[in-house]
Amino acid sequence: EVQLVQSGAEVKKPGESLRISCEGSGYYFNNYWISWVRQMPGKGLEWVGTIDPTDSYTKYSPSFQHHVTISADKSISTVYLQWGSLKASDTAMYFCARHFSESDYPDYWGQGTLVTVSS
Amino acid sequence: QSALTQPASVSGSPGQSITTSCTGVSSDVDGYNYVSWFQQHPGKAPKLIIYDVSKRPSGVSDRFSGSKSGNTASLTISGLQAEDEADYYCSSYTSSGGWLFGGGTKLTVL
């Protein structure tokens, strides 16, 4: 069974750093890209960026470039989304999703990680 | 890039059909047959229901269908059921790489 299991909810203060994770199982991890998608409270979905775990090639939405970093450790089938300095506006649910190629559709999604940034 | 344009809400009675739209531009919806639709119930992850404009993943009811004409994609749900009440999002691959989502449409089953 294909599964994407994300790390648990986080509560952080503005300016703190954070890394959340997404572990894939039930499929050959290197065959699929992983993207991150943000959903702010009561709002729609926004594509953050994507990574090819094979070579760690990444592409970011211009809205998120320079604020987040996506990385992968294929030895443990895990992709990460990290922030160096969180802002209150980063408060959101973050989903990971797998897709077969850069342009392909996301067929399986993680359960989501709620990030709350508050002083 | 601006989000794809979706109506904020749509409604229908059980057994009826509804169609909702997703409008983009030449660099996304009109330029590629890579339009997907997702269903999201409150507090849940999105679920893929249509990919590549009109294809259904295994296990998705054939009451869901998709189409595209020019820069507008459409999702039709026939034989509405109470469990179809959810938010629906479209997305498209874009010429600059990556995906663009619509703002979402809330479906109410009356």
gemmi code that builds the backbone of each chain (N, CA, C; Angstrom):
import gemmi

chains = {
    "A": [
        ("GLU", (0.841, -1.201, 0.000), (0.000, 0.000, 0.000), (0.877, 1.253, 0.000)),
        ("VAL", (0.609, 2.133, -0.959), (1.357, 3.386, -1.029), (0.956, 4.281, 0.142)),
        ("GLN", (1.934, 4.807, 0.843), (1.675, 5.740, 1.936), (2.706, 6.854, 1.937)),
        ("LEU", (2.236, 8.052, 2.232), (3.105, 9.183, 2.529), (2.752, 9.598, 3.948)),
        ("VAL", (3.697, 9.438, 4.865), (3.436, 9.731, 6.271), (4.250, 10.952, 6.686)),
        ("GLN", (3.535, 11.976, 7.124), (4.179, 13.232, 7.487), (4.418, 13.326, 8.986)),
        ("SER", (5.363, 14.162, 9.355), (5.668, 14.389, 10.766), (4.535, 15.165, 11.440)),
        ("GLY", (4.565, 15.197, 12.759), (3.463, 15.750, 13.531), (3.415, 17.266, 13.572)),
        ("ALA", (2.325, 17.754, 14.154), (2.081, 19.194, 14.247), (3.196, 19.890, 15.024)),
        ("GLU", (3.448, 21.133, 14.624), (4.518, 21.927, 15.238), (3.965, 23.282, 15.675)),
        ("VAL", (4.441, 23.761, 16.812), (4.146, 25.115, 17.281), (5.480, 25.811, 17.493)),
        ("LYS", (5.673, 26.911, 16.778), (6.952, 27.614, 16.818), (6.729, 29.110, 17.012)),
        ("LYS", (7.801, 29.794, 17.366), (7.778, 31.257, 17.485), (8.373, 31.884, 16.232)),
        ("PRO", (7.954, 33.115, 15.911), (8.548, 33.818, 14.767), (10.061, 33.885, 14.910)),
        ("GLY", (10.754, 33.668, 13.781), (12.209, 33.691, 13.784), (12.855, 32.334, 14.019)),
        ("GLU", (12.094, 31.372, 14.523), (12.654, 30.042, 14.750), (12.767, 29.266, 13.442)),
        ("SER", (13.578, 28.228, 13.464), (13.719, 27.358, 12.306), (12.872, 26.105, 12.494)),
        ("LEU", (12.607, 25.427, 11.373), (11.761, 24.239, 11.438), (12.030, 23.356, 10.231)),
        ("ARG", (11.971, 22.050, 10.444), (12.011, 21.094, 9.339), (10.916, 20.069, 9.562)),
        ("ILE", (10.053, 19.885, 8.564), (9.024, 18.855, 8.616), (9.345, 17.794, 7.562)),
        ("SER", (8.805, 16.604, 7.751), (9.191, 15.497, 6.888), (8.010, 14.767, 6.280)),
        ("CYS", (8.321, 13.995, 5.245), (7.335, 13.207, 4.502), (8.033, 11.909, 4.093)),
        ("GLU", (7.621, 10.794, 4.673), (8.250, 9.507, 4.390), (7.363, 8.662, 3.487)),
        ("GLY", (7.916, 8.210, 2.387), (7.173, 7.371, 1.458), (7.415, 5.891, 1.699)),
        ("SER", (6.370, 5.098, 1.502), (6.496, 3.649, 1.626), (5.514, 2.969, 0.689)),
        ("GLY", (5.762, 1.691, 0.400), (4.860, 0.925, -0.461), (5.108, 1.121, -1.944)),
        ("TYR", (6.158, 1.825, -2.306), (6.519, 2.025, -3.712), (8.014, 2.323, -3.789)),
        ("TYR", (8.547, 2.268, -5.039), (9.963, 2.576, -5.200), (10.140, 4.084, -5.123)),
        ("PHE", (10.710, 4.557, -4.014), (10.761, 5.977, -3.687), (11.407, 6.799, -4.797)),
        ("ASN", (12.473, 6.301, -5.405), (13.220, 7.082, -6.394), (12.457, 7.302, -7.693)),
        ("ASN", (11.376, 6.558, -7.899), (10.625, 6.679, -9.146), (9.657, 7.860, -9.161)),
        ("TYR", (9.472, 8.509, -8.045), (8.450, 9.549, -7.949), (9.010, 10.830, -7.342)),
        ("TRP", (8.608, 11.949, -7.933), (8.884, 13.248, -7.367), (7.959, 13.456, -6.156)),
        ("ILE", (8.363, 14.379, -5.289), (7.521, 14.782, -4.164), (7.371, 16.292, -4.200)),
        ("SER", (6.136, 16.757, -4.105), (5.873, 18.196, -4.005), (5.286, 18.525, -2.638)),
        ("TRP", (5.441, 19.788, -2.255), (4.808, 20.294, -1.043), (3.737, 21.305, -1.443)),
        ("VAL", (2.618, 21.257, -0.730), (1.483, 22.131, -1.008), (1.030, 22.773, 0.310)),
        ("ARG", (0.836, 24.084, 0.294), (0.402, 24.807, 1.490), (-1.103, 25.067, 1.442)),
        ("GLN", (-1.726, 25.007, 2.589), (-3.121, 25.403, 2.727), (-3.256, 26.231, 4.000)),
        ("MET", (-3.376, 27.536, 3.821), (-3.556, 28.423, 4.959), (-4.958, 28.245, 5.518)),
        ("PRO", (-5.171, 28.597, 6.789), (-6.480, 28.349, 7.419), (-7.641, 28.898, 6.613)),
        ("GLY", (-8.575, 28.036, 6.243), (-9.766, 28.442, 5.515), (-9.533, 28.834, 4.070)),
        ("LYS", (-8.346, 28.557, 3.551), (-7.988, 28.989, 2.197), (-7.724, 27.798, 1.281)),
        ("GLY", (-7.332, 28.106, 0.041), (-7.111, 27.087, -0.969), (-5.697, 26.510, -0.956)),
        ("LEU", (-5.438, 25.689, -1.960), (-4.155, 24.999, -2.084), (-3.165, 25.839, -2.880)),
        ("GLU", (-1.909, 25.816, -2.460), (-0.835, 26.544, -3.152), (0.377, 25.628, -3.290)),
        ("TRP", (0.894, 25.513, -4.494), (2.086, 24.707, -4.728), (3.309, 25.445, -4.201)),
        ("VAL", (4.101, 24.750, -3.365), (5.294, 25.352, -2.764), (6.529, 25.053, -3.617)),
        ("GLY", (6.696, 23.783, -3.962), (7.871, 23.378, -4.720), (7.947, 21.871, -4.809)),
        ("THR", (8.943, 21.395, -5.550), (9.033, 19.971, -5.807), (10.480, 19.502, -5.817)),
        ("ILE", (10.682, 18.208, -5.627), (12.020, 17.624, -5.656), (11.984, 16.260, -6.326)),
        ("ASP", (13.045, 15.989, -7.097), (13.261, 14.651, -7.645), (14.249, 13.966, -6.703)),
        ("PRO", (13.808, 12.982, -5.933), (14.711, 12.359, -4.950), (15.933, 11.687, -5.578)),
        ("THR", (15.864, 11.373, -6.866), (16.973, 10.681, -7.518), (18.244, 11.526, -7.484)),
        ("ASP", (18.093, 12.814, -7.803), (19.263, 13.684, -7.862), (19.095, 14.966, -7.068)),
        ("SER", (18.001, 15.050, -6.313), (17.673, 16.221, -5.492), (17.501, 17.495, -6.304)),
        ("TYR", (17.149, 17.363, -7.582), (16.771, 18.552, -8.362), (15.513, 19.144, -7.742)),
        ("THR", (15.532, 20.453, -7.529), (14.371, 21.117, -6.932), (13.881, 22.257, -7.811)),
        ("LYS", (12.613, 22.541, -7.683), (12.009, 23.702, -8.334), (11.017, 24.282, -7.336)),
        ("TYR", (10.996, 25.629, -7.247), (10.146, 26.304, -6.273), (9.180, 27.258, -6.959)),
        ("SER", (8.027, 27.444, -6.329), (7.137, 28.520, -6.736), (7.839, 29.839, -6.420)),
        ("PRO", (7.697, 30.836, -7.289), (8.314, 32.137, -7.001), (7.856, 32.714, -5.658)),
        ("SER", (6.652, 32.343, -5.237), (6.114, 32.862, -3.980), (6.837, 32.312, -2.754)),
        ("PHE", (7.530, 31.185, -2.923), (8.172, 30.538, -1.790), (9.697, 30.464, -1.930)),
        ("GLN", (10.171, 30.735, -3.139), (11.625, 30.697, -3.374), (12.318, 31.596, -2.362)),
        ("HIS", (13.416, 31.186, -1.864), (14.249, 31.949, -0.924), (13.700, 31.964, 0.497)),
        ("HIS", (12.531, 31.359, 0.727), (12.000, 31.329, 2.094), (11.974, 29.906, 2.654)),
        ("VAL", (11.886, 28.904, 1.749), (11.887, 27.518, 2.193), (12.922, 26.723, 1.400)),
        ("THR", (13.280, 25.571, 1.940), (14.202, 24.662, 1.265), (13.618, 23.265, 1.289)),
        ("ILE", (13.620, 22.625, 0.122), (13.162, 21.237, 0.018), (14.381, 20.359, -0.201)),
        ("SER", (14.453, 19.266, 0.546), (15.583, 18.350, 0.413), (15.090, 16.917, 0.542)),
        ("ALA", (15.964, 15.973, 0.212), (15.569, 14.567, 0.265), (16.711, 13.712, 0.783)),
        ("ASP", (16.334, 12.655, 1.476), (17.293, 11.621, 1.880), (16.714, 10.308, 1.362)),
        ("LYS", (17.168, 9.921, 0.160), (16.574, 8.737, -0.457), (16.933, 7.460, 0.293)),
        ("SER", (17.970, 7.490, 1.121), (18.341, 6.288, 1.879), (17.275, 5.919, 2.902)),
        ("ILE", (16.458, 6.916, 3.290), (15.366, 6.640, 4.231), (14.019, 7.066, 3.650)),
        ("SER", (13.988, 7.227, 2.316), (12.726, 7.506, 1.597), (11.973, 8.702, 2.190)),
        ("THR", (12.695, 9.748, 2.463), (12.098, 10.901, 3.154), (12.452, 12.208, 2.455)),
        ("VAL", (11.452, 13.065, 2.353), (11.627, 14.417, 1.816), (11.318, 15.407, 2.941)),
        ("TYR", (12.020, 16.517, 2.924), (11.881, 17.527, 3.971), (11.482, 18.881, 3.384)),
        ("LEU", (10.805, 19.663, 4.206), (10.515, 21.064, 3.927), (11.004, 21.847, 5.143)),
        ("GLN", (11.879, 22.806, 4.907), (12.420, 23.522, 6.048), (12.422, 25.031, 5.864)),
        ("TRP", (12.350, 25.700, 7.007), (12.390, 27.154, 7.091), (13.564, 27.559, 7.969)),
        ("GLY", (14.269, 28.595, 7.549), (15.349, 29.106, 8.382), (14.854, 30.124, 9.406)),
        ("SER", (13.809, 30.869, 9.070), (13.273, 31.882, 9.964), (11.766, 31.991, 9.714)),
        ("LEU", (10.976, 31.410, 10.584), (9.534, 31.360, 10.403), (8.878, 32.716, 10.625)),
        ("LYS", (7.759, 32.936, 9.924), (6.933, 34.112, 10.108), (5.529, 33.657, 10.521)),
        ("ALA", (4.792, 34.543, 11.127), (3.414, 34.207, 11.501), (2.600, 33.775, 10.289)),
        ("SER", (2.919, 34.353, 9.141), (2.183, 34.037, 7.912), (2.501, 32.645, 7.366)),
        ("ASP", (3.458, 31.943, 7.971), (3.736, 30.553, 7.585), (2.765, 29.573, 8.243)),
        ("THR", (1.927, 30.087, 9.148), (0.929, 29.234, 9.799), (-0.004, 28.637, 8.758)),
        ("ALA", (-0.009, 27.316, 8.661), (-0.770, 26.640, 7.620), (-0.656, 25.137, 7.799)),
        ("MET", (-1.476, 24.419, 7.029), (-1.312, 22.978, 6.874), (-0.443, 22.768, 5.650)),
        ("TYR", (0.523, 21.884, 5.756), (1.406, 21.571, 4.642), (1.231, 20.093, 4.282)),
        ("PHE", (0.943, 19.852, 3.002), (0.777, 18.499, 2.494), (1.941, 18.150, 1.568)),
        ("CYS", (2.378, 16.894, 1.612), (3.275, 16.400, 0.573), (2.458, 15.504, -0.355)),
        ("ALA", (2.909, 15.397, -1.590), (2.201, 14.582, -2.585), (3.217, 14.039, -3.571)),
        ("ARG", (3.017, 12.821, -4.045), (3.962, 12.242, -5.002), (3.399, 12.345, -6.416)),
        ("HIS", (4.308, 12.450, -7.401), (3.911, 12.453, -8.805), (5.029, 11.852, -9.625)),
        ("PHE", (4.688, 11.242, -10.752), (5.631, 10.405, -11.485), (6.713, 11.203, -12.203)),
        ("SER", (6.342, 12.408, -12.622), (7.326, 13.264, -13.284), (7.027, 14.702, -12.891)),
        ("GLU", (7.845, 15.633, -13.362), (7.669, 17.029, -12.954), (6.286, 17.555, -13.335)),
        ("SER", (5.789, 17.140, -14.497), (4.508, 17.670, -14.971), (3.319, 16.791, -14.621)),
        ("ASP", (3.603, 15.670, -13.969), (2.551, 14.690, -13.744), (1.627, 15.099, -12.595)),
        ("TYR", (0.514, 14.387, -12.475), (-0.476, 14.699, -11.457), (-0.090, 14.030, -10.124)),
        ("PRO", (-0.450, 14.654, -8.994), (-0.184, 14.050, -7.687), (-1.233, 13.002, -7.350)),
        ("ASP", (-0.837, 11.740, -7.268), (-1.831, 10.683, -7.074), (-2.011, 10.267, -5.615)),
        ("TYR", (-0.989, 10.419, -4.789), (-1.104, 10.115, -3.374), (-0.606, 11.306, -2.565)),
        ("TRP", (-1.332, 11.575, -1.479), (-1.019, 12.714, -0.620), (-0.742, 12.242, 0.809)),
        ("GLY", (0.125, 12.986, 1.502), (0.291, 12.763, 2.923), (-0.906, 13.303, 3.693)),
        ("GLN", (-0.913, 13.035, 4.993), (-2.052, 13.420, 5.819), (-2.015, 14.901, 6.235)),
        ("GLY", (-0.892, 15.547, 5.997), (-0.764, 16.962, 6.340), (-0.025, 17.176, 7.652)),
        ("THR", (0.730, 18.267, 7.729), (1.399, 18.698, 8.956), (0.967, 20.124, 9.241)),
        ("LEU", (0.377, 20.352, 10.401), (-0.053, 21.689, 10.796), (1.110, 22.417, 11.455)),
        ("VAL", (1.461, 23.544, 10.869), (2.515, 24.400, 11.423), (1.860, 25.669, 11.954)),
        ("THR", (2.069, 25.947, 13.222), (1.536, 27.154, 13.855), (2.704, 28.001, 14.323)),
        ("VAL", (2.733, 29.247, 13.846), (3.792, 30.181, 14.233), (3.147, 31.335, 14.986)),
        ("SER", (3.475, 31.433, 16.255), (2.843, 32.458, 17.093), (3.778, 32.839, 18.230)),
        ("SER", (3.785, 34.134, 18.526), (4.602, 34.603, 19.641), (3.893, 34.383, 20.978)),
    ],
    "B": [
        ("GLN", (2.206, 34.373, -10.557), (1.093, 33.795, -11.293), (-0.167, 33.832, -10.446)),
        ("SER", (-1.288, 34.235, -11.029), (-2.553, 34.229, -10.316), (-3.131, 32.823, -10.328)),
        ("ALA", (-3.945, 32.523, -9.304), (-4.591, 31.224, -9.230), (-5.554, 31.043, -10.390)),
        ("LEU", (-5.808, 29.800, -10.731), (-6.851, 29.507, -11.709), (-8.188, 29.950, -11.111)),
        ("THR", (-9.118, 30.338, -11.968), (-10.388, 30.898, -11.497), (-11.466, 29.837, -11.391)),
        ("GLN", (-11.971, 29.658, -10.181), (-13.087, 28.745, -9.932), (-14.204, 29.516, -9.237)),
        ("PRO", (-15.474, 29.137, -9.487), (-16.561, 29.764, -8.723), (-16.426, 29.386, -7.256)),
        ("ALA", (-16.823, 30.287, -6.378), (-16.671, 30.037, -4.947), (-17.569, 28.909, -4.460)),
        ("SER", (-18.736, 28.791, -5.067), (-19.672, 27.787, -4.584), (-20.570, 27.283, -5.705)),
        ("VAL", (-21.086, 26.096, -5.508), (-22.066, 25.490, -6.408), (-22.931, 24.581, -5.549)),
        ("SER", (-24.158, 24.395, -5.955), (-25.040, 23.531, -5.170), (-25.964, 22.737, -6.076)),
        ("GLY", (-26.465, 21.640, -5.545), (-27.410, 20.805, -6.280), (-28.112, 19.865, -5.339)),
        ("SER", (-29.215, 19.319, -5.779), (-29.984, 18.382, -4.968), (-29.527, 16.954, -5.245)),
        ("PRO", (-29.767, 16.063, -4.312), (-29.401, 14.653, -4.537), (-29.998, 14.132, -5.837)),
        ("GLY", (-29.170, 13.424, -6.604), (-29.605, 12.860, -7.863), (-29.377, 13.767, -9.065)),
        ("GLN", (-29.223, 15.049, -8.805), (-28.989, 15.984, -9.908), (-27.521, 15.947, -10.338)),
        ("SER", (-27.239, 16.689, -11.416), (-25.858, 16.841, -11.887), (-25.432, 18.293, -11.716)),
        ("ILE", (-24.166, 18.486, -11.453), (-23.604, 19.837, -11.418), (-22.333, 19.850, -12.254)),
        ("THR", (-22.045, 21.022, -12.793), (-20.792, 21.236, -13.514), (-20.148, 22.487, -12.962)),
        ("THR", (-18.863, 22.402, -12.671), (-18.146, 23.563, -12.180), (-16.925, 23.787, -13.056)),
        ("SER", (-16.494, 25.034, -13.144), (-15.466, 25.398, -14.097), (-14.147, 25.796, -13.456)),
        ("CYS", (-13.128, 25.861, -14.302), (-11.765, 26.208, -13.885), (-11.113, 26.920, -15.065)),
        ("THR", (-10.884, 28.215, -14.932), (-10.402, 29.012, -16.059), (-8.964, 29.457, -15.845)),
        ("GLY", (-8.159, 29.248, -16.878), (-6.765, 29.669, -16.816), (-6.400, 30.478, -18.043)),
        ("VAL", (-5.138, 30.347, -18.446), (-4.635, 31.099, -19.598), (-3.792, 30.178, -20.481)),
        ("SER", (-3.170, 30.740, -21.493), (-2.449, 29.929, -22.471), (-1.224, 29.227, -21.892)),
        ("SER", (-0.699, 29.756, -20.799), (0.498, 29.160, -20.208), (0.176, 28.048, -19.224)),
        ("ASP", (-1.103, 27.776, -19.010), (-1.460, 26.669, -18.123), (-2.579, 25.819, -18.728)),
        ("VAL", (-3.826, 26.078, -18.379), (-4.938, 25.221, -18.810), (-4.982, 25.071, -20.328)),
        ("ASP", (-4.846, 26.198, -21.036), (-4.967, 26.161, -22.495), (-3.748, 25.541, -23.166)),
        ("GLY", (-2.626, 25.466, -22.445), (-1.396, 25.014, -23.063), (-1.058, 23.550, -22.859)),
        ("TYR", (-1.736, 22.929, -21.918), (-1.409, 21.546, -21.564), (-2.678, 20.753, -21.262)),
        ("ASN", (-2.613, 19.458, -21.524), (-3.693, 18.563, -21.092), (-3.315, 17.927, -19.754)),
        ("TYR", (-2.837, 18.762, -18.860), (-2.415, 18.297, -17.532), (-3.265, 18.967, -16.458)),
        ("VAL", (-4.572, 18.907, -16.644), (-5.497, 19.452, -15.658), (-5.955, 18.325, -14.741)),
        ("SER", (-5.906, 18.572, -13.449), (-6.363, 17.601, -12.446), (-7.433, 18.236, -11.587)),
        ("TRP", (-8.246, 17.386, -10.986), (-9.271, 17.822, -10.043), (-9.122, 17.028, -8.744)),
        ("PHE", (-9.346, 17.724, -7.628), (-9.210, 17.112, -6.312), (-10.451, 17.401, -5.483)),
        ("GLN", (-10.815, 16.408, -4.675), (-11.911, 16.551, -3.722), (-11.300, 16.628, -2.326)),
        ("GLN", (-11.740, 17.597, -1.532), (-11.231, 17.712, -0.171), (-12.376, 17.877, 0.819)),
        ("HIS", (-12.503, 16.911, 1.692), (-13.458, 17.013, 2.790), (-12.785, 17.751, 3.946)),
        ("PRO", (-13.573, 18.392, 4.822), (-12.996, 19.169, 5.926), (-12.036, 18.356, 6.772)),
        ("GLY", (-10.853, 18.921, 7.005), (-9.859, 18.272, 7.844), (-9.138, 17.112, 7.204)),
        ("LYS", (-9.364, 16.908, 5.914), (-8.735, 15.779, 5.228), (-7.778, 16.265, 4.145)),
        ("ALA", (-6.928, 15.338, 3.690), (-6.045, 15.641, 2.566), (-6.846, 15.636, 1.266)),
        ("PRO", (-6.405, 16.387, 0.278), (-7.056, 16.320, -1.038), (-6.973, 14.912, -1.610)),
        ("LYS", (-7.975, 14.564, -2.422), (-8.021, 13.261, -3.087), (-8.139, 13.489, -4.586)),
        ("LEU", (-7.285, 12.859, -5.362), (-7.319, 12.976, -6.821), (-8.562, 12.295, -7.365)),
        ("ILE", (-9.362, 13.014, -8.164), (-10.543, 12.411, -8.769), (-10.519, 12.447, -10.302)),
        ("ILE", (-9.766, 13.365, -10.879), (-9.605, 13.443, -12.332), (-8.171, 13.865, -12.622)),
        ("TYR", (-7.540, 13.242, -13.615), (-6.221, 13.673, -14.051), (-6.177, 13.723, -15.578)),
        ("ASP", (-5.179, 14.448, -16.092), (-5.036, 14.601, -17.550), (-6.376, 14.973, -18.196)),
        ("VAL", (-7.047, 15.934, -17.631), (-8.310, 16.544, -18.101), (-9.534, 15.675, -17.852)),
        ("SER", (-9.442, 14.368, -18.241), (-10.682, 13.583, -18.239), (-10.509, 12.144, -17.757)),
        ("LYS", (-9.348, 11.784, -17.246), (-9.117, 10.402, -16.825), (-9.430, 10.232, -15.338)),
        ("ARG", (-9.998, 9.080, -14.995), (-10.349, 8.787, -13.617), (-9.398, 7.769, -13.020)),
        ("PRO", (-8.860, 8.059, -11.825), (-8.040, 7.031, -11.167), (-8.886, 5.817, -10.808)),
        ("SER", (-8.226, 4.699, -10.676), (-8.910, 3.487, -10.244), (-9.599, 3.726, -8.905)),
        ("GLY", (-10.855, 3.299, -8.810), (-11.572, 3.428, -7.556), (-12.428, 4.677, -7.441)),
        ("VAL", (-12.251, 5.618, -8.369), (-13.081, 6.831, -8.347), (-14.360, 6.572, -9.138)),
        ("SER", (-15.479, 6.977, -8.575), (-16.774, 6.732, -9.187), (-16.870, 7.342, -10.581)),
        ("ASP", (-17.555, 6.637, -11.478), (-17.742, 7.163, -12.838), (-18.783, 8.284, -12.866)),
        ("ARG", (-19.291, 8.671, -11.701), (-20.159, 9.851, -11.641), (-19.337, 11.144, -11.804)),
        ("PHE", (-18.034, 11.019, -11.673), (-17.145, 12.170, -11.841), (-16.566, 12.144, -13.258)),
        ("SER", (-16.647, 13.267, -13.951), (-16.071, 13.351, -15.293), (-15.485, 14.733, -15.525)),
        ("GLY", (-14.478, 14.796, -16.396), (-13.823, 16.062, -16.674), (-13.718, 16.313, -18.160)),
        ("SER", (-13.595, 17.589, -18.510), (-13.429, 17.983, -19.902), (-12.702, 19.320, -19.951)),
        ("LYS", (-12.351, 19.729, -21.164), (-11.664, 21.009, -21.340), (-11.993, 21.580, -22.701)),
        ("SER", (-12.169, 22.901, -22.732), (-12.331, 23.603, -23.986), (-11.533, 24.890, -23.881)),
        ("GLY", (-10.486, 24.980, -24.681), (-9.634, 26.163, -24.640), (-9.006, 26.345, -23.280)),
        ("ASN", (-9.248, 27.516, -22.666), (-8.621, 27.812, -21.383), (-9.517, 27.491, -20.193)),
        ("THR", (-10.610, 26.767, -20.434), (-11.524, 26.427, -19.345), (-11.722, 24.910, -19.249)),
        ("ALA", (-11.443, 24.392, -18.053), (-11.702, 22.980, -17.753), (-12.975, 22.892, -16.928)),
        ("SER", (-13.620, 21.747, -17.004), (-14.875, 21.558, -16.271), (-14.896, 20.211, -15.582)),
        ("LEU", (-15.540, 20.199, -14.429), (-15.786, 18.966, -13.671), (-17.286, 18.798, -13.554)),
        ("THR", (-17.774, 17.631, -13.943), (-19.185, 17.316, -13.802), (-19.358, 16.167, -12.821)),
        ("ILE", (-20.289, 16.337, -11.902), (-20.647, 15.274, -10.970), (-22.111, 14.947, -11.219)),
        ("SER", (-22.367, 13.716, -11.617), (-23.742, 13.307, -11.893), (-24.285, 12.490, -10.724)),
        ("GLY", (-25.608, 12.418, -10.627), (-26.214, 11.637, -9.552), (-25.711, 12.048, -8.181)),
        ("LEU", (-25.787, 13.354, -7.894), (-25.241, 13.888, -6.646), (-25.644, 13.075, -5.428)),
        ("GLN", (-24.665, 12.863, -4.545), (-24.912, 12.171, -3.284), (-24.440, 13.063, -2.142)),
        ("ALA", (-24.974, 12.813, -0.968), (-24.623, 13.634, 0.191), (-23.117, 13.650, 0.430)),
        ("GLU", (-22.471, 12.506, 0.191), (-21.026, 12.424, 0.456), (-20.182, 13.216, -0.537)),
        ("ASP", (-20.816, 13.727, -1.597), (-20.075, 14.557, -2.554), (-19.862, 15.966, -2.032)),
        ("GLU", (-20.548, 16.314, -0.950), (-20.384, 17.663, -0.398), (-18.959, 17.818, 0.108)),
        ("ALA", (-18.227, 18.753, -0.492), (-16.798, 18.922, -0.226), (-16.317, 20.144, -0.991)),
        ("ASP", (-15.037, 20.446, -0.827), (-14.387, 21.470, -1.644), (-13.717, 20.771, -2.826)),
        ("TYR", (-13.774, 21.410, -3.988), (-13.172, 20.857, -5.200), (-12.165, 21.853, -5.757)),
        ("TYR", (-10.963, 21.348, -6.026), (-9.887, 22.185, -6.547), (-9.423, 21.646, -7.895)),
        ("CYS", (-9.166, 22.558, -8.825), (-8.526, 22.167, -10.073), (-7.058, 22.565, -9.991)),
        ("SER", (-6.241, 21.939, -10.817), (-4.854, 22.367, -10.941), (-4.383, 22.114, -12.361)),
        ("SER", (-3.359, 22.843, -12.755), (-2.761, 22.676, -14.072), (-1.261, 22.822, -13.972)),
        ("TYR", (-0.564, 22.042, -14.784), (0.870, 22.261, -14.946), (1.037, 23.586, -15.691)),
        ("THR", (2.127, 24.298, -15.452), (2.329, 25.593, -16.097), (3.621, 25.626, -16.902)),
        ("SER", (3.697, 26.563, -17.818), (4.866, 26.677, -18.694), (6.136, 27.037, -17.929)),
        ("SER", (5.999, 27.608, -16.750), (7.171, 27.953, -15.951), (7.588, 26.815, -15.029)),
        ("GLY", (6.869, 25.700, -15.150), (7.166, 24.542, -14.297), (6.351, 24.607, -13.018)),
        ("GLY", (5.980, 23.479, -12.498), (5.175, 23.468, -11.280), (3.692, 23.533, -11.569)),
        ("TRP", (2.910, 23.549, -10.517), (1.461, 23.531, -10.640), (0.852, 24.850, -10.197)),
        ("LEU", (-0.320, 25.121, -10.760), (-1.129, 26.240, -10.329), (-2.483, 25.672, -9.942)),
        ("PHE", (-2.974, 26.032, -8.758), (-4.273, 25.553, -8.293), (-5.337, 26.633, -8.472)),
        ("GLY", (-6.577, 26.204, -8.537), (-7.687, 27.127, -8.472), (-7.992, 27.471, -7.023)),
        ("GLY", (-8.837, 28.473, -6.834), (-9.166, 28.903, -5.486), (-10.107, 27.966, -4.752)),
        ("GLY", (-10.685, 27.006, -5.487), (-11.567, 26.033, -4.867), (-13.033, 26.400, -4.987)),
        ("THR", (-13.864, 25.383, -5.113), (-15.318, 25.547, -5.176), (-15.949, 24.674, -4.098)),
        ("LYS", (-16.800, 25.288, -3.293), (-17.490, 24.541, -2.248), (-18.797, 24.011, -2.810)),
        ("LEU", (-18.940, 22.688, -2.816), (-20.160, 22.047, -3.289), (-21.071, 21.756, -2.114)),
        ("THR", (-22.282, 22.272, -2.202), (-23.300, 21.989, -1.201), (-24.369, 21.094, -1.819)),
        ("VAL", (-24.641, 19.978, -1.171), (-25.720, 19.087, -1.610), (-26.951, 19.416, -0.771)),
        ("LEU", (-27.955, 19.978, -1.416), (-29.126, 20.518, -0.714), (-29.992, 19.430, -0.084)),
    ],
}
model = gemmi.Model(1)
for chain_id, residues in chains.items():
    chain = gemmi.Chain(chain_id)
    for i, (resn, *xyz) in enumerate(residues, 1):
        res = gemmi.Residue()
        res.name, res.seqid = resn, gemmi.SeqId(i, " ")
        for name, pos in zip(("N", "CA", "C"), xyz):
            atom = gemmi.Atom()
            atom.name, atom.element = name, gemmi.Element(name[0])
            atom.pos, atom.b_iso = gemmi.Position(*pos), 0.0
            res.add_atom(atom)
        chain.add_residue(res)
    model.add_chain(chain)
structure = gemmi.Structure()
structure.add_model(model)
structure.setup_entities()
